[in-house]
Amino acid sequence: MKRNLKYLLLGIIVLGVWQYCSSNNTSVRLYISSPVLIVEYFSANYIDLLKALAITSLEAIVGLIIATAFACLVMCLGFWKPKFLEFILPIMITSQVIPIIVLAPFFIILFGIGLTSKIIMAAVISFFAIFISFTQGYKAISRNIHELMTVYNAPLSFRIKEVYFPLAMPSIMSGLKVSATLAVIGAIVAEFTGARYGIGKNLFVSAIRLEPDMMMTSLILAALLGLALYGIINYIDKKYGFWYQ
């Protein structure tokens, strides 16, 4: 409770200083607007802003789900053929040398400016953190457990469902928390390069038109979206991962 009050007090102080500086300095107001102007802009344009938020949220959530599903599939293949995991891991690490963000225009050309290109970008940019977390969680499982499964000749489906995934869950959830925010970044970056609607489109337009009210409102909505996705993953982690908390 005391910690929450400290955060609340800090937020009030930051908003107060921000409003004071914006009210007394034209340059500050031109760059980062002010809390009062942001509230006024949101009140006047909330329908369009919420529509953009909904579209970006859809892109980020679907992209995160696809990345998680694909990571699960790759890991299941790795459980089935451990040598496959050893083979593909260096390839995955090497692929991160390429700045993933620069692929956004390529996806736009390939899939158009609709939702598909944004979803794929969100999935690609969030996949690696999930996959590495899966891998580290699997490698952290004691060798004795693997030997026990071999001694009892446990079926692969039983090993994956009842042993490997539960024991790797702490690492998996940590990766999902990181990827939740990366998915939002991926969707917004893809919207920069071409989109009809979305938070990224608003940020791009506001930079060109020099509209700080739109820019700061969109930034706040993007931050709230990332925080919401992180909060959902954290809630799931606490609800179903209570045994390792």
N, C-alpha and C positions, 0 to 999 in steps of 0.2 A: 504493500500500500504506500509506504513512504517513498519507494523508488518511483512509483507511478506519479506521485505528487511532484517529485523532482523533475521528471520528464515534462509534466504539465507546466510547471513553473518555467522551465527552460524554453518550452515552446512559446509561452506568453511573452517572455523577454525577447526572443528572436523576432516574433511578429511585431512587437512594439518598436524595436530598433529599426526593423525593416520599414514600417509605416512612417516613422519619424524621418528616416533618411530619404525616403521617396518623396515625402511632402516638402522637404526643404532643399532637394537637389534634383534638378531636371534630368541630369545625366543618369542618375540612379533610376529614376522613374522610367526613362527611355529604355534602359537595358533590362531591368527586372520588374517593372511595373510596381504595384503596391498591393498589400492585402485587400484594401477597400476596393480598388479598381478591379482586382481579380474576382471578388465576390459579385460586383456589379456586372462584369462581363459574363460570368457563369449564369447569373439570373436572367440575362437577356438572351443567352444562346445555349441554354442547357439542353434543349432537344437535340441540336446538332452535336454538341459535345458528348452527350450520353450515347448517341448513335455511333460516334467514332470510338468511344470507349468499348461499346458492345462488340464492334467488329474486331478491334484489336484483341479483346479478351478471347473471342472465339478462335482467332488465329493462334494465339499463344497457348490456349488450353488444348486444342486439337493437336498442335505441334508437339506439345509436351507428352500427350498420350501416345502419339505415334512413335516418338523417340523412346519412350519407356517400353512400349511393346516390342520394338525392334531390338532394343538392348536385351530384353528378356529372351527373345528368340535366339540371339547370338550366344547368350550365356547358356541356354539349354543345349545348343549345339556343342558348346565348350564342355558342359557336364558329360555329354555323351561321348565326345572325342576330345580329351584334354589336350592332345597335340594340336588340334585346331585352334584352341584358345591361345596356345603358345605361339602359333603361327600368325594369327591375326592381330595380336596385341601390339607388336612393333609397327605394323602397318597403320593401326589406329593412331598411335603416338606420332608417327611420321606425318600423317595427314594433317596434324594440327600445326605444322610448320606453315601451311597455307593460311593466310588470314581469311577466316570463314566469311567475314563481312563482305569481302570483295566479290563473293559469289552471288550476292543479291541481284545485280544487273543480269547475270547469266540466267538465274531462275525467272526473272521477269521476261526475258526474251523467250525462254523455253516454254513457260506456262502462262504468260500473259500477266496483266495487272490485276487479275481477280484474286480471290482468296487462296487459290491453290499455291501460288508462288510464295505467299506470305507464310502459309502453314508449313511448307517444305523448309523454308529458311529457319523458322522457329524450331522445327524438329532437328535440323542439321546442327544448329548452333548449341542446342541443349543435349544432344545425344552423347557427346564425348564424356561429359561429367557423370552422366548416369552409368555409362558403360564402364568407366574406370572405377566407379564406386562398387558396381557389381563385381568386377574382377578382384578388387582389393578385399571385399567381403568374403569372396570364395577362397582366396589365398590365405585369409586369416583363420580359416577353419582348421582345427588341429588335425595333424596327420593320423592320430589315433582314431579319430572318428571315421576317416576314410578307410582305415584298416578294419575297423569294426563292421562297417557296411559290407566290406569285401568278405569278411569271415562269415557273416550271416547271409551272404549272397542276396542282399536286399535289391529289389527291382529298381531300375533307374528312376521310374516315376515316383516311387516312395522316397528315394534319396533326394530328389529335387524338391518335392512338395513338403516333405516332413523334416528334412535335415538341412539341405543346402540353403534354400531360400530363407527359412527362419533364422538360421545362424548368421547369414549375411545381411539380414534386415537392417541392423544399425547403420552399416555402410551404405546400403541402398537408399535409405531415407535421407541420409546426409547428402548424397548425390542429388536426390530429387529436390531438396531444398535449394541447392545451388542452381539446378536446372530450371526451377520455377521462375526465377528472375531472368535467367538467360533466354528463356523462351519469349518473354516480353521484349527483351532487347532485340532478339532476332526478328520478331514481327514488326517492330517499329523501324528497324534499319531497312527491312524489305519495303516498307511503305515509303521510305525516303526516295527510293528509286522509281517509284510509280505506283500510285494507288488512287482509287476514287474517293475512299473514305478511310478514316483511321487516325489514331493519335499521331503517328509518324507523318502522315500527310499534313495534319494541322501544324506540326512543328516546322516542317519544310516550308509551308506557305507563310507562316508567321515570320520566319527568318528573312524571306524575300521581301515581304511587305512591311517589315519593321513594326510588327504588332506585338509588343511585349505582353499585353493582356492575354492574348491567345496563346502565346508561347508558354508563359508561366502556368496558365490554367492547364494546358496540355501536359506540361511536365509534372504537375501535381497529380493529375489523373493517372499518368504512367506510373508514378511512384506508388500511388494507392493500389493500382492493379498488381504491381509486383509484390507489394506487402500482403495483399489479399491472397494471392496464390501461395506465397510462402506460409501464410497463416493456415491455409487449408491443409497443406502438406504437414505442417507442424501438428495440427489437430489430429490428423490421421495417425501420425507417429505416436502421439501420446495416448490415443484411444486404443490402438491395436498393438502398440509396442511397449505396453506398460511393464512387461516382464523383463525388459533389459534396460529400462530407464534408470 
